[in-house]
Amino acid sequence: MLHGARVVLRPTADADVSALAAIRRTPEVYARWRGGDDLRAAVRDDLAEPGTTTLVIEYEGKVAGAIQWHAEEEPDYRHAGMDIYLDPALHGRGLGSDAVRTLARHLITELGHHRLVIDPAADNAAAIACYRKVGFRPVGIMRRYERGPDGEWHDGLLMDLLADELS
């Protein structure tokens, strides 16, 4: 378990699937994470994805979202990447930046990563602001990076954080 200022990040359990699926079902999260008609299956698939570790974000003892990370272990390119979703009812309280900062601190201090990356949609101003609070900086636009639910390609923003930039 990782303890932030206001959130706790803990390993996922089968009992979390329903709560995470309900968060993924909200229009704000679904627009970014999608998952088809069976969001419980989508969450289970995410939790079982090889090479990715997913943690539940808890706030006041309840499931508030999920944060996941993966590592590139090739020694000459070693770094970690992360992604997050949070219940929209909890947006604007600093919980997202607390969760990202908590995981970033763990990846840097405990696992020895010198660089972290995150790749929000280029039009996701709230997520970009959240990541900037933690110290992530824009690297550049990844053009036509991700196909959206509308079937069109959308730009992504690559952001990174070096260990000494964690705020």
GROMACS elastic network, one bead per residue, 0.5 to 0.9 nm:
[ bonds ]
;  ai    aj funct       b0    kb
    1     8     6  0.68305   500
    1     9     6  0.56610   500
    1    11     6  0.70859   500
    1    55     6  0.89317   500
    2     7     6  0.85120   500
    2     8     6  0.57084   500
    2    10     6  0.64419   500
    2   102     6  0.68921   500
    2   103     6  0.75168   500
    2   106     6  0.77534   500
    3     6     6  0.77471   500
    3     7     6  0.63131   500
    3     9     6  0.64115   500
    3    10     6  0.87266   500
    3    99     6  0.88156   500
    3   102     6  0.69183   500
    4     7     6  0.50584   500
    4     8     6  0.58567   500
    4     9     6  0.77608   500
    4    98     6  0.60209   500
    4    99     6  0.65911   500
    4   101     6  0.77468   500
    4   102     6  0.52692   500
    4   103     6  0.85967   500
    5     8     6  0.83651   500
    5    95     6  0.88463   500
    5    98     6  0.65209   500
    5    99     6  0.87376   500
    5   102     6  0.82587   500
    6    58     6  0.88169   500
    6    59     6  0.67691   500
    6    60     6  0.81091   500
    6    94     6  0.86822   500
    6    95     6  0.68478   500
    6    98     6  0.68633   500
    6    99     6  0.84117   500
    7    57     6  0.64694   500
    7    58     6  0.55616   500
    7    59     6  0.50193   500
    7    60     6  0.76093   500
    7    61     6  0.88813   500
    7    64     6  0.88600   500
    7    95     6  0.67175   500
    7    96     6  0.89183   500
    7    98     6  0.67628   500
    7    99     6  0.63786   500
    7   102     6  0.85220   500
    8    56     6  0.79860   500
    8    57     6  0.58591   500
    8    58     6  0.50862   500
    8    59     6  0.66886   500
    8    60     6  0.88422   500
    8    61     6  0.84957   500
    8    99     6  0.76868   500
    8   102     6  0.85814   500
    9    55     6  0.57647   500
    9    56     6  0.55292   500
    9    58     6  0.62619   500
    9    66     6  0.83430   500
    9    67     6  0.80464   500
    9    99     6  0.72202   500
    9   102     6  0.80004   500
    9   103     6  0.78993   500
   10    54     6  0.87331   500
   10    55     6  0.52271   500
   10    56     6  0.53460   500
   10    57     6  0.68273   500
   10    58     6  0.76558   500
   11    53     6  0.84993   500
   11    54     6  0.69809   500
   11    56     6  0.61235   500
   12    15     6  0.81698   500
   12    16     6  0.64304   500
   12    17     6  0.83506   500
   12    47     6  0.77539   500
   12    54     6  0.67954   500
   12    55     6  0.55196   500
   12    56     6  0.55192   500
   12    66     6  0.87229   500
   13    16     6  0.54424   500
   13    17     6  0.74374   500
   13    56     6  0.86281   500
   14    17     6  0.57041   500
   14    18     6  0.84965   500
   14    44     6  0.84171   500
   15    18     6  0.69520   500
   15    19     6  0.80933   500
   16    19     6  0.54719   500
   16    20     6  0.61182   500
   16    21     6  0.85330   500
   16    56     6  0.78616   500
   16    63     6  0.73618   500
   17    20     6  0.51930   500
   17    21     6  0.59639   500
   17    22     6  0.85499   500
   17    40     6  0.61479   500
   17    41     6  0.86842   500
   17    43     6  0.63810   500
   17    44     6  0.68712   500
   18    21     6  0.50812   500
   18    22     6  0.61629   500
   18    23     6  0.87447   500
   18    39     6  0.87766   500
   18    40     6  0.64099   500
   18    43     6  0.87086   500
   19    22     6  0.50966   500
   19    23     6  0.64065   500
   19    24     6  0.86933   500
   19    63     6  0.65824   500
   19    64     6  0.83729   500
   19    65     6  0.83511   500
   20    23     6  0.51145   500
   20    24     6  0.61522   500
   20    25     6  0.85802   500
   20    39     6  0.86735   500
   20    40     6  0.79489   500
   20    43     6  0.69929   500
   20    56     6  0.84356   500
   20    63     6  0.73649   500
   20    64     6  0.80403   500
   20    65     6  0.63003   500
   20    66     6  0.73372   500
   20    87     6  0.88264   500
   21    25     6  0.60757   500
   21    26     6  0.89636   500
   21    38     6  0.86779   500
   21    39     6  0.52695   500
   21    40     6  0.52590   500
   21    41     6  0.85758   500
   21    42     6  0.79878   500
   21    43     6  0.62914   500
   22    25     6  0.50072   500
   22    26     6  0.68267   500
   22    39     6  0.80088   500
   22    40     6  0.84791   500
   22    87     6  0.88607   500
   23    26     6  0.55195   500
   23    27     6  0.89958   500
   23    29     6  0.69426   500
   23    30     6  0.82849   500
   23    64     6  0.79379   500
   23    65     6  0.68533   500
   23    85     6  0.82529   500
   23    86     6  0.72988   500
   23    87     6  0.54041   500
   23    88     6  0.78609   500
   24    27     6  0.79292   500
   24    28     6  0.83401   500
   24    29     6  0.52868   500
   24    30     6  0.52988   500
   24    31     6  0.89583   500
   24    33     6  0.71035   500
   24    34     6  0.74284   500
   24    35     6  0.80440   500
   24    39     6  0.70637   500
   24    43     6  0.83923   500
   24    65     6  0.85906   500
   24    85     6  0.79368   500
   24    86     6  0.86843   500
   24    87     6  0.80427   500
   25    28     6  0.83929   500
   25    29     6  0.68330   500
   25    30     6  0.55345   500
   25    34     6  0.82578   500
   25    35     6  0.88326   500
   25    39     6  0.71300   500
   26    29     6  0.55334   500
   26    30     6  0.58438   500
   26    31     6  0.84453   500
   26    87     6  0.78456   500
   26    88     6  0.75252   500
   27    30     6  0.50770   500
   27    31     6  0.59381   500
   27    32     6  0.88184   500
   27    88     6  0.89305   500
   28    31     6  0.55392   500
   28    32     6  0.70545   500
   28    87     6  0.87714   500
   28    88     6  0.67936   500
   29    32     6  0.54225   500
   29    33     6  0.59496   500
   29    34     6  0.74734   500
   29    85     6  0.67058   500
   29    86     6  0.76483   500
   29    87     6  0.76547   500
   29    88     6  0.74452   500
   30    33     6  0.50994   500
   30    35     6  0.73460   500
   31    34     6  0.58039   500
   31   148     6  0.80703   500
   31   149     6  0.71289   500
   32    85     6  0.88572   500
   32   121     6  0.80196   500
   32   148     6  0.80068   500
   32   149     6  0.85927   500
   33    85     6  0.81543   500
   34    39     6  0.83045   500
   34    42     6  0.87056   500
   34   148     6  0.89103   500
   34   149     6  0.75154   500
   35    38     6  0.70274   500
   35    39     6  0.56260   500
   35    40     6  0.88635   500
   35    41     6  0.83356   500
   35    42     6  0.53460   500
   35    43     6  0.79589   500
   36    39     6  0.64017   500
   36    42     6  0.73939   500
   37    40     6  0.89674   500
   37    41     6  0.89420   500
   37    42     6  0.87827   500
   38    41     6  0.54493   500
   38    42     6  0.64086   500
   38    43     6  0.88638   500
   39    43     6  0.60242   500
   39    44     6  0.84290   500
   40    43     6  0.51833   500
   40    44     6  0.62233   500
   40    45     6  0.86136   500
   41    45     6  0.60587   500
   41    46     6  0.85815   500
   42    45     6  0.50274   500
   42    46     6  0.62103   500
   42    47     6  0.86588   500
   43    46     6  0.50348   500
   43    47     6  0.61936   500
   43    48     6  0.86607   500
   44    47     6  0.50716   500
   44    48     6  0.62448   500
   44    49     6  0.86901   500
   45    48     6  0.51413   500
   45    49     6  0.61304   500
   46    49     6  0.52125   500
   46    50     6  0.89271   500
   46    52     6  0.81670   500
   46    54     6  0.77819   500
   47    50     6  0.86288   500
   47    52     6  0.78239   500
   47    53     6  0.73670   500
   47    54     6  0.60823   500
   47    55     6  0.88603   500
   48    51     6  0.89556   500
   48    52     6  0.79912   500
   48    53     6  0.86372   500
   48    54     6  0.89065   500
   49    52     6  0.57318   500
   49    53     6  0.79805   500
   50    53     6  0.82224   500
   51    69     6  0.85351   500
   51    70     6  0.59262   500
   51    71     6  0.73694   500
   52    68     6  0.66315   500
   52    69     6  0.56355   500
   52    71     6  0.78056   500
   53    67     6  0.84356   500
   53    68     6  0.53855   500
   53    69     6  0.53971   500
   53    70     6  0.63917   500
   54    66     6  0.66850   500
   54    67     6  0.57546   500
   54    69     6  0.65872   500
   54    70     6  0.89871   500
   55    65     6  0.86904   500
   55    66     6  0.56550   500
   55    67     6  0.53770   500
   55    68     6  0.59760   500
   55    69     6  0.86407   500
   56    63     6  0.66049   500
   56    64     6  0.74891   500
   56    65     6  0.60044   500
   56    67     6  0.64623   500
   56    68     6  0.86233   500
   57    62     6  0.82906   500
   57    63     6  0.59974   500
   57    64     6  0.53541   500
   57    65     6  0.50161   500
   57    66     6  0.51754   500
   57    67     6  0.67356   500
   57    86     6  0.79182   500
   57    95     6  0.89928   500
   57    99     6  0.70202   500
   58    61     6  0.57122   500
   58    62     6  0.52063   500
   58    64     6  0.52555   500
   58    65     6  0.71995   500
   58    66     6  0.85807   500
   59    62     6  0.54327   500
   59    63     6  0.65886   500
   59    64     6  0.58838   500
   59    65     6  0.89798   500
   59    95     6  0.80670   500
   60    63     6  0.85726   500
   60    64     6  0.88800   500
   61    64     6  0.89046   500
   63    66     6  0.81993   500
   63    87     6  0.86828   500
   64    85     6  0.86527   500
   64    86     6  0.58253   500
   64    87     6  0.55326   500
   64    90     6  0.75482   500
   64    95     6  0.89657   500
   65    84     6  0.75440   500
   65    85     6  0.55121   500
   65    87     6  0.57350   500
   66    83     6  0.84667   500
   66    84     6  0.57434   500
   66    85     6  0.55733   500
   66    86     6  0.65776   500
   67    82     6  0.71368   500
   67    83     6  0.57419   500
   67    85     6  0.65175   500
   67    86     6  0.84232   500
   67    99     6  0.75452   500
   67   100     6  0.77269   500
   67   103     6  0.81943   500
   68    81     6  0.83665   500
   68    82     6  0.54722   500
   68    83     6  0.54057   500
   68    84     6  0.63207   500
   68   103     6  0.88165   500
   69    80     6  0.67534   500
   69    81     6  0.54708   500
   69    83     6  0.65153   500
   69    84     6  0.88975   500
   69   103     6  0.85020   500
   69   107     6  0.89606   500
   70    79     6  0.87081   500
   70    80     6  0.56031   500
   70    81     6  0.54412   500
   70    82     6  0.65132   500
   71    78     6  0.72220   500
   71    79     6  0.58541   500
   71    81     6  0.62997   500
   71    82     6  0.88749   500
   71   113     6  0.88686   500
   72    75     6  0.82770   500
   72    77     6  0.68226   500
   72    78     6  0.50853   500
   72    79     6  0.53916   500
   72    80     6  0.60541   500
   72    81     6  0.81680   500
   73    76     6  0.84266   500
   73    77     6  0.71944   500
   73    79     6  0.70709   500
   73    80     6  0.84873   500
   74    77     6  0.54355   500
   74    78     6  0.53879   500
   74    79     6  0.86536   500
   75    78     6  0.51287   500
   75    79     6  0.88961   500
   78   113     6  0.72308   500
   78   114     6  0.81339   500
   78   115     6  0.79395   500
   79   113     6  0.56514   500
   79   114     6  0.66653   500
   79   115     6  0.52179   500
   79   116     6  0.57631   500
   79   117     6  0.76910   500
   80   107     6  0.74489   500
   80   113     6  0.67006   500
   80   114     6  0.86368   500
   80   115     6  0.67213   500
   80   117     6  0.63958   500
   80   118     6  0.88727   500
   81   115     6  0.86616   500
   81   116     6  0.54354   500
   81   118     6  0.56626   500
   81   119     6  0.85013   500
   81   160     6  0.88125   500
   82   100     6  0.82883   500
   82   103     6  0.85997   500
   82   104     6  0.86390   500
   82   116     6  0.75959   500
   82   117     6  0.65913   500
   82   118     6  0.55171   500
   82   119     6  0.82514   500
   83   100     6  0.85343   500
   83   118     6  0.63992   500
   83   119     6  0.77020   500
   83   120     6  0.82179   500
   84    96     6  0.78642   500
   84    99     6  0.85287   500
   84   100     6  0.77924   500
   85    88     6  0.87295   500
   85    96     6  0.80752   500
   86    89     6  0.84237   500
   86    90     6  0.71160   500
   86    91     6  0.72151   500
   86    95     6  0.82563   500
   86    96     6  0.67819   500
   87    90     6  0.55607   500
   87    91     6  0.69257   500
   88    91     6  0.50443   500
   88    92     6  0.86781   500
   89    92     6  0.87654   500
   90    93     6  0.63594   500
   90    94     6  0.87109   500
   90    95     6  0.74374   500
   90    96     6  0.88305   500
   91    94     6  0.73844   500
   91    95     6  0.73293   500
   91    96     6  0.75481   500
   92    95     6  0.76697   500
   92    96     6  0.84334   500
   92   126     6  0.87863   500
   93    96     6  0.78955   500
   94    97     6  0.54676   500
   94    98     6  0.61758   500
   94    99     6  0.87292   500
   94   130     6  0.78293   500
   95    99     6  0.61019   500
   95   100     6  0.85817   500
   96    99     6  0.51317   500
   96   100     6  0.61460   500
   96   101     6  0.84622   500
   96   127     6  0.84428   500
   96   130     6  0.66485   500
   96   131     6  0.84894   500
   97   100     6  0.50418   500
   97   101     6  0.58631   500
   97   102     6  0.83310   500
   97   129     6  0.89889   500
   97   130     6  0.52784   500
   97   131     6  0.64825   500
   97   132     6  0.87172   500
   97   133     6  0.66584   500
   97   134     6  0.62182   500
   98   101     6  0.51409   500
   98   102     6  0.59809   500
   98   103     6  0.86210   500
   98   134     6  0.81303   500
   99   102     6  0.50909   500
   99   103     6  0.62329   500
   99   104     6  0.84678   500
  100   103     6  0.52854   500
  100   104     6  0.59448   500
  100   105     6  0.85029   500
  100   130     6  0.84657   500
  100   131     6  0.74036   500
  100   134     6  0.71626   500
  101   105     6  0.59993   500
  101   106     6  0.85990   500
  101   131     6  0.86117   500
  101   133     6  0.88136   500
  101   134     6  0.56916   500
  101   135     6  0.87079   500
  101   166     6  0.75648   500
  101   167     6  0.77133   500
  102   105     6  0.52484   500
  102   106     6  0.64137   500
  102   107     6  0.87947   500
  103   106     6  0.50749   500
  103   107     6  0.61519   500
  103   108     6  0.85955   500
  104   107     6  0.50906   500
  104   108     6  0.61047   500
  104   109     6  0.84214   500
  104   116     6  0.74666   500
  104   134     6  0.85934   500
  104   161     6  0.88117   500
  104   163     6  0.86075   500
  104   166     6  0.76810   500
  105   108     6  0.52210   500
  105   109     6  0.57746   500
  105   110     6  0.76852   500
  105   163     6  0.84690   500
  105   166     6  0.75614   500
  106   109     6  0.53836   500
  106   110     6  0.51123   500
  106   111     6  0.66237   500
  106   112     6  0.85552   500
  107   110     6  0.58380   500
  107   112     6  0.63795   500
  107   113     6  0.57749   500
  107   114     6  0.85626   500
  107   116     6  0.82099   500
  108   111     6  0.57429   500
  108   114     6  0.61288   500
  108   115     6  0.77865   500
  108   116     6  0.83713   500
  108   162     6  0.89048   500
  108   163     6  0.61431   500
  109   112     6  0.55974   500
  109   113     6  0.75386   500
  109   163     6  0.85229   500
  110   113     6  0.83587   500
  113   116     6  0.71992   500
  113   162     6  0.87140   500
  113   163     6  0.73640   500
  114   161     6  0.83741   500
  114   162     6  0.57459   500
  114   164     6  0.82038   500
  115   160     6  0.68754   500
  115   161     6  0.56489   500
  115   163     6  0.59573   500
  116   136     6  0.83461   500
  116   159     6  0.83998   500
  116   160     6  0.54667   500
  116   161     6  0.51476   500
  116   162     6  0.65080   500
  116   163     6  0.79231   500
  117   136     6  0.79300   500
  117   158     6  0.70846   500
  117   159     6  0.56327   500
  117   161     6  0.64156   500
  117   162     6  0.89856   500
  118   131     6  0.82790   500
  118   136     6  0.81445   500
  118   157     6  0.82208   500
  118   158     6  0.61918   500
  118   159     6  0.53684   500
  118   160     6  0.63306   500
  118   161     6  0.86469   500
  119   122     6  0.83488   500
  119   142     6  0.88801   500
  119   156     6  0.61636   500
  119   157     6  0.53371   500
  119   159     6  0.60138   500
  119   160     6  0.85939   500
  120   123     6  0.81244   500
  120   124     6  0.65211   500
  120   125     6  0.89001   500
  120   127     6  0.66921   500
  120   128     6  0.67651   500
  120   156     6  0.57868   500
  120   157     6  0.55859   500
  120   158     6  0.70923   500
  120   159     6  0.80570   500
  121   124     6  0.52863   500
  121   125     6  0.85053   500
  121   127     6  0.84271   500
  121   128     6  0.85188   500
  121   145     6  0.85788   500
  121   146     6  0.81705   500
  121   154     6  0.74512   500
  121   155     6  0.62211   500
  121   157     6  0.59346   500
  121   158     6  0.88411   500
  122   125     6  0.75123   500
  122   128     6  0.81170   500
  122   141     6  0.71348   500
  122   142     6  0.84189   500
  122   154     6  0.78920   500
  122   155     6  0.54881   500
  122   158     6  0.85620   500
  123   126     6  0.88544   500
  123   128     6  0.86776   500
  123   154     6  0.88305   500
  123   155     6  0.78533   500
  123   156     6  0.78885   500
  123   157     6  0.85474   500
  124   127     6  0.55684   500
  124   128     6  0.63155   500
  124   129     6  0.87649   500
  125   128     6  0.50944   500
  125   129     6  0.60891   500
  125   130     6  0.85726   500
  126   129     6  0.51868   500
  126   130     6  0.62128   500
  126   131     6  0.87785   500
  127   131     6  0.62550   500
  127   132     6  0.86010   500
  128   131     6  0.52121   500
  128   132     6  0.61458   500
  128   133     6  0.87521   500
  128   136     6  0.86087   500
  128   138     6  0.86989   500
  128   157     6  0.84746   500
  128   159     6  0.86117   500
  129   132     6  0.50738   500
  129   133     6  0.63693   500
  130   133     6  0.53402   500
  130   134     6  0.69680   500
  130   136     6  0.89570   500
  131   134     6  0.52935   500
  131   135     6  0.65800   500
  131   136     6  0.54145   500
  131   137     6  0.79574   500
  131   159     6  0.82950   500
  132   137     6  0.62237   500
  132   138     6  0.84605   500
  132   159     6  0.88494   500
  133   136     6  0.73929   500
  133   167     6  0.73163   500
  134   161     6  0.84936   500
  134   165     6  0.84255   500
  134   166     6  0.60619   500
  134   167     6  0.52269   500
  135   160     6  0.83863   500
  135   161     6  0.61397   500
  135   162     6  0.83758   500
  135   165     6  0.56878   500
  135   166     6  0.51831   500
  135   167     6  0.54852   500
  136   159     6  0.58284   500
  136   160     6  0.51096   500
  136   162     6  0.79701   500
  136   165     6  0.77625   500
  136   166     6  0.77568   500
  137   158     6  0.85055   500
  137   159     6  0.51778   500
  137   160     6  0.54946   500
  137   161     6  0.63431   500
  138   141     6  0.82208   500
  138   157     6  0.68289   500
  138   158     6  0.60669   500
  138   160     6  0.66443   500
  139   157     6  0.74059   500
  139   158     6  0.54200   500
  139   159     6  0.51611   500
  139   160     6  0.66588   500
  140   156     6  0.85499   500
  140   157     6  0.58943   500
  140   158     6  0.55187   500
  140   159     6  0.72719   500
  141   145     6  0.87066   500
  141   155     6  0.65858   500
  141   156     6  0.58017   500
  141   158     6  0.62275   500
  142   145     6  0.54751   500
  142   146     6  0.89605   500
  142   154     6  0.88688   500
  142   155     6  0.56349   500
  142   156     6  0.50079   500
  142   157     6  0.58750   500
  142   158     6  0.66911   500
  143   146     6  0.85581   500
  143   153     6  0.83648   500
  143   154     6  0.70275   500
  143   156     6  0.65620   500
  143   157     6  0.85486   500
  144   147     6  0.74726   500
  144   152     6  0.84290   500
  144   156     6  0.73136   500
  145   153     6  0.65117   500
  145   154     6  0.58136   500
  145   155     6  0.50833   500
  145   156     6  0.55417   500
  145   157     6  0.88041   500
  146   152     6  0.83036   500
  146   153     6  0.54656   500
  146   154     6  0.53469   500
  146   155     6  0.66348   500
  146   156     6  0.70358   500
  147   150     6  0.77820   500
  147   151     6  0.58587   500
  147   152     6  0.54538   500
  147   154     6  0.60215   500
  147   155     6  0.89203   500
  148   151     6  0.53786   500
  148   152     6  0.56102   500
  148   153     6  0.60765   500
  148   154     6  0.64693   500
  149   152     6  0.74964   500
  150   153     6  0.85539   500
  161   164     6  0.82620   500
  161   165     6  0.62467   500
  161   166     6  0.68638   500
  162   165     6  0.53366   500
  162   166     6  0.70059   500
  163   166     6  0.58517   500
  164   167     6  0.84622   500
